[in-house]
Amino acid sequence: MADPSFDIVSKVDTQEIDNAVNQTAKEIKNRFDFRDTGASAEHSGDSISLTANSEERVKAVLDVLQEKFVKRGISLKTLQYDEPKQTGKEFRLAVTVTQGIADEKAKEIAKKIRAEGPKGVQAQIQGDQLRVSGKKRDDLQAVIQLLKSEDFDVALQFVNYR
């Protein structure tokens, strides 16, 4: 039988993202403080577009979106955005939802496992995910606890534990 292993991934369910954006748009439409501000939230692909007539309103829409993400169990580490930009009479904020683990982060995680993980545990980078394998399941559990205690600025999920 093969050694026990698990995969480290960073994925977000697109349906959950869509639901969070739809809830945000619905709340914006119904809230009194967003009346006549032209505030909206739209989702397409891996990007979310937030618009309003002032910079403060766009940031308020972003707060509502983040609140909906948290309620749906989606990590805020998946969101990347800059400052709102003015286009004509309205302000826009492009929010990108990142998925997968970048090469630098994957190397950093693998290095951490080699340095502080139990002996006999290997981590291989496979595209935008990592496969961790070892002789004992207890060692793999220790690696999961080690990675949960660290902050890599990436939302990590541990899947395919066998």
N, C-alpha and C positions, 0 to 999 in steps of 0.2 A: 504494500500500500504506500502511496505517496506521502510525503511529509505534510503535516497540517499547514494551512496557509490562509491568508485573507488579503483582500485588496483594499487600498486606500484610494478613494475617489473624491471628487468635488463636483457633484451634480445637483441640479435643482429641477424639480418637476415643473415643466412649462405650463401645465394646467393650473398648478398652484400659483404661479406668477400671474397668469391671466386672471384667475379669480381675485387675487389681491389688487390688481390694477382695476378690475371692474368694481370691486367694493370701494376703492378709493374714489373713482369717478362718481359712483352713486352718492357717497358721503359728501363730496364737493358740491354736487348738484343740490343736495338737501340742506346743507348747513347755511345758516344766516350770514356768517362772516365771509362766505365766499360768493355771496350774491353780487352780480354786476362787476365781477373781477375778471371774467373771461377765463376762469381757471378750468383746466382740463388735464386728463391723464390718459395717454394712449399707449398701447403695447403692440409692438411688431417685432417678431424674431427675438433677438436677445437684447433689444433696446426698448426703453420706456421714455416717452416724451412728455414732459410736464410743461404747461404753459399757464401764464397769468399776466395781469397788467402791471404788476410791480414785483420787484425782487423779493420783498418780504412775503408776498402771497405765494410765489413759486416755492420758497423755502417752507412755507406752511403746508403746501401740497406734498412736498417731499416728506415732511414729518408724518402726515396722514398715511402716505405710502409705506413708510418704515413701520408705522404702527400695525398696518395690515399684514406686512411681511412677518412681523414677530408673532402676531396672532395665528398665522398659518404655519408657524414652525420653520420658516425660511430664515437662514442666517443672514444678517446684515452685511457680513463680510463678502457676500456675493455681489453687492452693489458697488459700482464705481461711478463717480460723478465729479464734475468740476464746479466752478461758480456759474450762476445763471448768466446768460448772455442776452443782451437786448437786441431784438430784431424788429425794427419799426416801432410800433406802439406797445408791443408785448415782450415779455421776458420768457426765454425758453431754457429748460434744463434737460440735457440728455443724460439719462441714467442707463448704464450698461450692466447687464447681468452676466457675470463671468462664470464660466463652467470649465472644469478640468483644472489640473494642477500644472502650472508653468514649469519649464525645465529647471530654472533656478531654484524654485521652491521644492521641487521633487528631489533635487540633489541635496538641498539643505535638510530635508526630512530624512533621506537615506543616510546622510552623514551623522545626524542625531541618533538614528537607530544603531549605527555601527559604534558610535562613541559611548552611548549610555545604555544601550539595550543589552539584554542577556547575551551571553556567548552562544554561538551556533545559530543565530538568527540572521537571515540574509534579506536584503531589500533590493528588488530589481525594478528599474523604471521601465514601464511599458506604455509608451505614448503619453497620454495625459493622466496616467494613474500609476500606482506603485503596487507591486505584489510582494508581500512579506511572508517568508516561510521559515520554519524551524522544526526542530525535532519534537518539541513538547508544546502542547496547547497552553500550558501555564506560561511559557515564555512569550507566546503570542499575546496572551492577556496582559502581560507586563508591558509589552510594547504599546498596546492600545492605551493603557493607563498613562504611560510616559508621554505619548503624543497628545492625549487629552489635556495634560497638565501644561503643555507648551502652547504658545500663540504664534502661529506661522502666517497670520493675516490671510488665511484661506479656510473656507468652511470644509472640514474633513468629515467624510463618512467612511465607516468600515463595513465592507460588504463581502459576500462570498466566503464567509468563515467556514472552513471545512477541515 
